Amino acid sequence: MTLPKAGVVGQTIEVTSGTIRPGDVLNIGGQAFQVLNLIELPAQGKALRFTTGEVLNMHSKTRLTVVRAARRW
């Protein structure tokens, strides 16, 4: 996981395959995984590729809780 930079605050939000973004951080089994990029799958699913190289296929109806960096202005 990448540590937040100065001026960056993380907020916990619920996402779907339509709202997840690169940079979001998922906690899976006590490990933090940062989304590197997304690949479109059939039926509106997404394959999430993490900075560690692992891939998670996300169904269109799956809901996950992530930490998303929000910049302070």
N, C-alpha and C positions, 0 to 999 in steps of 0.2 A: 504494500500500500504506500502511496505517496503521501507524505505529511503535508498538511495545509501550509500555504505560503502566507506571509504577513498580509493582513487585510482580508483574509478569506475566512468565512465562517460556514460551517456545515449545518444543514438542516435535514431532519429526518422526514421523508415523504414516502407515500405509496405510489408505485409506478406500475404501468402495464407495458405490453410490448410496443404500444403506440407512443408512450411518453418517456421511456427510458432513454438516457443519453450517454455518450462517451464521457467519462470522468465520474459517473456515479459509482458509489462504493457499496457493494453488497457484503453482508456478513454471513458466511456459510460455514457452519460447524466451528464457530469461533475464529475463523480466518477472514480477514478483509480482502476482498477482490475488487480491484478497480477496473471498470469497463474501458477497454481500449478502443474497440470499434464494434459495429453492429452489422449483421448480414441479414438481408430479407429472406424469410422462409415462406413456403406456401401457407395459405390460410391466415395471413397476417401475423405469423410468428416471427421471431427474431433469434438469431444465433448471437449470443454475447461472447465476444472474445476478450479475455482479461489480459492485463499486463504480464501475468505469469505464463501466458501461452495456453491456458485451459479454455475450453469452450463450454457454454451452457446454452442449450436450446430452450427457448421460452415460448410457450403456447400463447395464443392470442388472448386467452382468458385468464392467464396467470397474473397474480398481483404480488409484487415484492416490495419490501420496505428497504429503502436505500438512503444513504447519506449523500446529499448533493451540495456541492460548494456554492455558496451565494456570496458574491462580492459586496462588501460594504462600500457605499459611496460617500 
